[in-house]
Amino acid sequence: MSAAEILSLFPATFLSFLVAFGLGLVFWVAGLVVVSLITPHSELTLLRAGNLPCALAFGGKALGMVLPIAAVARTAAGPFDQIIWCIVAVAVQLVVHLVLTTLLEGRLKEEIAADKLGGAAVFIAFMQVGAGVLNNAVMSG
């Protein structure tokens, strides 16, 4: 394929990129907002204050959530397919979040309140990333 042919295809492929990237970004941010709304503390306020347990746990949630969204962007048959599978990706990560916070019975909340990094924040971060990796692998087929 010549450079001229590649350049002639660029506008259409760039538009596809923008749509896929935009949808992925919307679902990533929306998923993180939902996670923030269902937690007993304000992550944004805590992150601005430099709370390390919150930063680690929320960072793990953010990475765990974007991994399957990235897989969906790569494999979706089109925007509608991407929307459907992004909803599934975010839902899976939210379920993992709820299960982990239930299993640890407020331990992360205690660490965040004390601003002292402990096992709960580390465990939750790694489990969220692990769930995201698994979710990514399943969704990328």
Salt bridges, closest charged atoms under 4 A:
GLU43 OE2 - HIS41 NE2 3.66
GLU110 OE1 - ARG107 NH1 3.19
GLU111 OE2 - ARG107 NE 3.78
